[in-house]
Amino acid sequence: MALVIFSVIAMGFGYAVVAGKSSLLVSDIPTKLRQDVLFALLPMVKELRQSAPSKVSVTEGTSSNTITFKIPHDDDTPPDGVPVDTIGNVEWGPDITYARDGVGRLIRTYSGVSSVVASNITSLQFTRPAGNDAIIQIDITAARADGQGTLYQDAEQVIVKMRN
């Protein structure tokens, strides 16, 4: 009799552990998506704020799912630590490109070297509103399904003002 009672308790405990682990994994998905969105936006916003309207591939009044731009960069040989040449012109670095690849990753390419910035990115849109040349609007969505097929999404919109 004791063995039967112990077996029932052990099976109940086992089911509780499995159910708890499942719910923990599911509840982690929204947090992971929020991190994916934030990790995608942070470097883009930081770099775009340094760019100039004339150095961005998205023209005023248009949208694109990819963006290429330049930021100030010390091009002197040897470098003097200042991204301005001797007559006061800004020295611009190599192109920086942000785009989504075919498997939902945000890719940053700089000087021909690509790196993954974030995963689970389902849409990415860069818009340059008409009438305000120094503004870039970024719309990004991340999505992921759990083991039961429930789809979770997180989206964000950021407006970046270029300062140069």
Secondary structure, DSSP 8 states (H G I E B T S, - for coil): -HHHHHHHHHHHHHHHHHHHHHHHHHHHHHHHHHHHHHHHHHHHHHHHTTS-GGGBSS-TTEEESEEEE--B----SS--S-SB-TTS-B-B---EEEEE-TTS-EEEEETTEEEEEES-EEEEEEEE-TT-TTEEEEEEEEEEE-TT--EEEEEEEEEEE---
